[in-house]
């Protein structure tokens, strides 16, 4: 479990690296529902995804280990680029394990950040097992895409930005995409701690 303090500390930690992304009115949905709906445009985040927040918090919080032994992660998409990019900015070596079926463009985008990519396993779980072995073998910092509390706290900084935006002043509910659960855990923790009246809905 993470706390509001964890998210607030993450915000301080990653502010030098992330972009504060804009909130924009969702005009079409506003007309359909007759309510004021706002989109948090995290597509403008570095690497185009909120995953950069969690990866950044995890690496920066454990900088000593990361610099000493490098960073390893398993991912077929946005987490891979998030980890690779923050390591690039900090001058840290990174290895990303991807399933063999990963589209070439995703492999190339990750490699462009300077990461070493290893294609291992037919599915994510097999890739993760290999990443775990590498972590144990070399002492590398292993970054899980959603089960790591530091990753969750980093994602939760989105919640702080949402409530700090004038467009969200009268927020009644927040809809959060729900995959592994890291994003909704972080955002829900932050928002519920600051305003328990706001409802949180997960979108699958």
C-alpha positions as CSV (number, residue, x, y, z in Angstrom):
1,X,0.0,0.0,0.0
2,X,1.2,3.5,-0.7
3,X,0.2,6.8,0.9
4,X,-0.4,10.4,-0.1
5,X,3.1,11.1,1.4
6,X,4.6,8.6,-1.0
7,X,3.0,10.3,-4.0
8,X,4.0,13.8,-2.8
9,X,7.6,12.7,-2.3
10,X,7.5,11.2,-5.8
11,X,6.3,14.5,-7.2
12,X,9.3,16.3,-5.7
13,X,11.7,13.6,-6.8
14,X,10.6,13.5,-10.5
15,X,9.7,17.1,-11.1
16,X,13.1,17.8,-12.8
17,X,12.5,15.1,-15.3
18,X,8.8,14.9,-16.2
19,X,6.5,17.3,-18.0
20,X,3.4,18.7,-16.3
21,X,0.9,17.7,-18.9
22,X,-2.2,19.8,-19.8
23,X,-5.8,19.2,-19.0
24,X,-8.1,20.0,-21.9
25,X,-11.9,20.2,-22.2
26,X,-13.5,17.1,-23.8
27,X,-15.9,19.1,-26.0
28,X,-17.7,16.2,-27.6
29,X,-18.4,14.4,-24.4
30,X,-19.4,17.7,-22.8
31,X,-22.1,18.1,-25.4
32,X,-23.3,14.5,-25.1
33,X,-23.5,14.4,-21.3
34,X,-24.2,18.1,-20.5
35,X,-21.4,17.9,-18.0
36,X,-17.9,19.4,-17.9
37,X,-15.5,16.6,-18.9
38,X,-11.8,17.1,-18.9
39,X,-9.0,15.0,-20.5
40,X,-5.6,14.7,-18.8
41,X,-3.4,14.7,-21.9
42,X,-0.6,12.4,-20.8
43,X,0.2,11.7,-24.4
44,X,2.3,14.9,-24.2
45,X,4.5,13.2,-21.5
46,X,8.0,12.2,-22.4
47,X,7.7,8.9,-24.4
48,X,4.0,9.7,-24.8
49,X,2.9,7.8,-21.7
50,X,2.3,8.1,-17.9
51,X,4.7,5.1,-17.6
52,X,7.6,7.6,-17.6
53,X,6.5,8.9,-14.2
54,X,6.6,5.6,-12.4
55,X,9.9,4.5,-14.0
56,X,11.5,7.9,-13.1
57,X,10.5,7.7,-9.5
58,X,11.7,4.1,-9.1
59,X,15.1,4.9,-10.7
60,X,15.7,8.2,-9.0
61,X,14.7,6.8,-5.6
62,X,17.2,4.0,-6.0
63,X,19.9,5.9,-7.8
64,X,22.8,4.2,-6.0
65,X,21.9,0.7,-7.1
66,X,20.9,1.8,-10.6
67,X,24.2,3.5,-11.2
68,X,26.2,0.7,-9.8
69,X,24.6,-2.3,-11.4
70,X,22.3,-0.9,-14.1
71,X,18.5,-1.3,-14.5
72,X,16.5,-4.1,-16.0
73,X,12.8,-4.4,-16.9
74,X,10.5,-6.5,-18.8
75,X,7.9,-4.9,-21.1
76,X,6.5,-5.0,-24.6
77,X,5.5,-1.3,-24.7
78,X,5.3,1.9,-22.8
79,X,7.1,0.7,-19.7
80,X,10.1,-0.3,-21.7
81,X,10.5,3.2,-23.2
82,X,9.8,4.9,-19.8
83,X,12.6,2.9,-18.2
84,X,15.0,3.3,-21.1
85,X,14.4,7.0,-21.4
86,X,15.0,7.9,-17.7
87,X,18.1,5.8,-17.7
88,X,19.2,7.7,-20.8
89,X,18.7,11.1,-19.1
90,X,20.6,9.9,-16.0
91,X,23.5,8.1,-17.8
92,X,22.5,4.7,-16.5
93,X,22.7,1.4,-18.4
94,X,19.4,-0.4,-19.0
95,X,18.4,-3.8,-20.3
96,X,14.8,-4.3,-21.5
97,X,13.5,-7.8,-22.0
98,X,10.7,-8.1,-24.5
99,X,8.7,-11.1,-25.9
100,X,9.9,-12.3,-29.2
101,X,6.6,-11.2,-30.8
102,X,7.1,-7.6,-29.9
103,X,6.6,-5.4,-33.0
104,X,9.8,-4.1,-34.5
105,X,8.9,-0.4,-34.0
106,X,8.6,-0.9,-30.3
107,X,12.0,-2.6,-30.1
108,X,13.5,0.2,-32.2
109,X,11.9,3.0,-30.1
110,X,13.3,1.4,-26.9
111,X,16.8,1.0,-28.5
112,X,16.8,4.6,-29.5
113,X,16.9,5.5,-25.9
114,X,20.2,3.6,-25.6
115,X,18.7,0.5,-23.9
116,X,20.0,-3.0,-24.6
117,X,17.0,-5.1,-25.8
118,X,16.8,-8.9,-25.3
119,X,14.0,-10.7,-27.0
120,X,13.1,-13.7,-24.7
121,X,9.9,-15.6,-24.2
122,X,6.6,-15.9,-26.1
123,X,4.6,-14.0,-23.5
124,X,5.3,-11.3,-20.9
125,X,5.6,-13.7,-18.0
126,X,8.5,-15.5,-19.7
127,X,10.2,-12.2,-20.4
128,X,9.8,-11.1,-16.8
129,X,11.3,-14.4,-15.5
130,X,14.4,-13.7,-17.6
131,X,14.6,-10.1,-16.4
132,X,14.4,-11.4,-12.8
133,X,17.3,-13.8,-13.5
134,X,19.4,-10.9,-14.9
135,X,18.6,-8.8,-11.9
136,X,19.8,-11.6,-9.5
137,X,22.8,-12.4,-11.6
138,X,24.2,-8.8,-11.9
139,X,22.5,-7.1,-9.0
140,X,20.6,-4.8,-11.4
141,X,17.6,-2.7,-10.2
142,X,14.5,-4.5,-11.4
143,X,11.6,-2.3,-12.2
144,X,8.2,-4.0,-12.4
145,X,5.6,-2.1,-14.5
146,X,2.9,-1.9,-11.9
147,X,3.5,-3.9,-8.7
148,X,6.3,-1.7,-7.4
149,X,5.2,0.9,-4.8
150,X,7.6,3.4,-6.1
151,X,6.2,3.0,-9.6
152,X,2.6,3.4,-8.2
153,X,3.6,6.5,-6.4
154,X,5.2,8.0,-9.5
155,X,2.0,7.3,-11.5
156,X,0.0,8.9,-8.6
157,X,1.6,12.3,-9.4
158,X,-1.0,12.5,-12.1
159,X,-3.7,12.7,-9.4
160,X,-1.9,15.7,-7.8
161,X,-1.8,17.5,-11.1
162,X,-5.4,16.8,-11.8
163,X,-6.6,18.3,-8.5
164,X,-4.2,21.2,-8.9
165,X,-5.6,22.2,-12.3
166,X,-8.2,25.0,-12.4
167,X,-10.3,23.0,-14.9
168,X,-10.7,20.3,-12.2
169,X,-11.8,22.6,-9.4
170,X,-15.3,21.0,-9.2
171,X,-14.3,17.4,-9.9
172,X,-16.9,14.8,-9.0
173,X,-15.4,11.7,-10.5
174,X,-12.1,10.6,-12.2
175,X,-12.0,7.8,-14.7
176,X,-8.7,6.0,-14.8
177,X,-7.5,3.3,-17.3
178,X,-6.9,0.0,-15.5
179,X,-4.5,-2.5,-16.8
180,X,-2.1,-3.9,-14.2
181,X,-3.4,-1.5,-11.6
182,X,-0.4,0.7,-11.0
183,X,-1.9,3.9,-12.4
184,X,-5.3,3.6,-10.6
185,X,-3.6,2.7,-7.4
186,X,-1.4,5.8,-7.4
187,X,-4.0,8.2,-8.8
188,X,-6.8,6.8,-6.5
189,X,-4.5,7.1,-3.4
190,X,-3.7,10.7,-4.1
191,X,-7.1,11.9,-5.0
192,X,-9.0,10.1,-2.3
193,X,-6.6,11.4,0.4
194,X,-7.0,15.0,-0.8
195,X,-10.8,14.8,-1.5
196,X,-12.6,11.7,-0.3
197,X,-15.8,12.8,-2.0
198,X,-14.4,12.3,-5.5
199,X,-15.4,9.0,-7.0
200,X,-12.7,6.9,-8.8
201,X,-13.8,4.6,-11.7
202,X,-11.5,2.1,-13.4
203,X,-11.7,1.7,-17.2
204,X,-10.6,-1.7,-18.7
